[in-house]
Amino acid sequence: MSHHIVEVKNLKFTYPDGTCALQDISFRITHGESVAVVGENGAGKSTLLLHLNGYLMSGNGIIRIGDYPLTKETLKEVRRTVGMVFQDPDDQLFMPTVYDDVAFGPLNLSLPPEEVDTRVDNALSTVGALHLKSRPPYRLSGGEKRSVSIATVLAMSPDILVMDEPTSNLDPRARRKLIELLKTFKHTKIIATHDLDMVMDLCERTIVIHKGQVMADGPTAEIFMNQELLAESHLEKPLRMQGCPVCGKT
Amino acid sequence: MSRIKTAFLDLGHMDTLSGRDTFAHRIDPRAKLLTTLIFIITVISFGKYEISALIPFFIFPAVMISLGELPVYYLFRKILIVIPFAVMIGIFNPLIDREILMRLGPFSLSGGWISFCSIMIKFTLTAGSVLVLIACTGFNSVCMALEKMGAPRVFAVQLLFLYRYIFVLIDEASRMANARSLRSFDGKGKGIKVFGYLLGHLLLRTIDRAQRIHLAMLCRGFDGEIRVNRRLEAGIREVIFTIAWSAFFIAMRFYNIPLIAGKLITESIL
């Protein structure tokens, strides 16, 4: 199957103010892969993610999502295929109730009302938030907001999930629940994050970005063992790979 | 807790009220909205010296409050918060209009004072009825009803977004206000200049957020139209509710019931 593939070739992007955010990025993510995109603040992770659903488009480089090259004509199809979960759930949840929010995407796909209802219920029960259906989003806790924002994307049945810092601002238990939830998804996943311990749980592959370039791309375990690479990219080993704080043993 | 934050919690309380399940809450939002609109139009159509004929109009909010089991004191406080606006409108009437219209023994009342009272009563009635409408319908449902009844879509959607993001905005503003007050000492740093910076900053943040929200909408197939999957059901109950109340309002508009009642009583005594 080829339609869950994300391919980026020689992508370059400079913001209108002259900041060069991406310089020559290339990678290929195949069906069902779970890939972490890591790097220091301002490395270009978010800019890269914004390219994957066509919000930013640069003349330089090619992006292919599934069977389509990303162009203005294929934008609609690409946005249905790529589900994007934002860092701040308040940006993602803009409708008056949880139901309306989850139904927003399916309604835009012009699905019949009954089908929309089913999709909303399925998406909400997948993330364990069916009981929040009629609540207004601003009344939810951080963890609940995150679950609902994932449901809003799931309701569109995307093939590829793109997430920006999914575990930020979550308490440890909500974080653990989210990780367990994401483990159950069969989608192709691309996760930009600083939470390297989560990466170890979820992603078999990691792409390290530094100053708008791919520094490394390979198996997560290998990359996290490479002390030199991590230091150069302003990263640290995940906590569980560091020594015990009491005895110092790893 | 900062005052902005308290206002936020208070707004949330309105939402809790609207989530109840009483007869008043169960009536279709469109029926309630239409009835309230007719109520407001009849109330404001009275002349500027009218007081007595307005009094029976208090029946409508009173009935809705009791049907919806709403807290009277809470709603009254809400009206008190906005009443200064009405006072501003009417306060010059007693100064400008000094013609004596009413004498009660040694007391005389000028037209200005009467019209001032009339403004205050009209304001209390209209503001009160809208608050009651929102408290037993919910702001979102009122917007939906507006839209279903043919109000411009953009208007309804703007209201929905306003209500959704007012909470986020208040949160953000209160965080900024806290940050300022924690680093202001002896009144320094509390001036209008810093307030200006704060406001400007808030505006910039809001624009940023608006962009992110727009992006989130685009990601889920937004094409300029917001679709909402909600079916409103209006039956015979709603029709009776609207027609009965409207007939009552219009009757009260043309017959000054307190005056008629007063005449009947005085005539029977004489």
Interface residues (C-beta under 8 A of the other chain):
Chain A: L50 N53 Y55 K76 R79 R80 V82 G83 M84 F86 D88 D90 D91 Q92 F94 M95 P96 T97 D100 A103 F104 G105 L107 N108 L109 P113 V116 D117 P136 P137 Y138 R139 T152 V153 M156
Chain B: G12 D15 N140 C143 L160 F161 Y163 R164 Y165 F167 V168 R209 R212 I213 L215 A216 M217 L218 C219 R220 G221 F222 D223 I226 R227 V228 N229 R230 R231
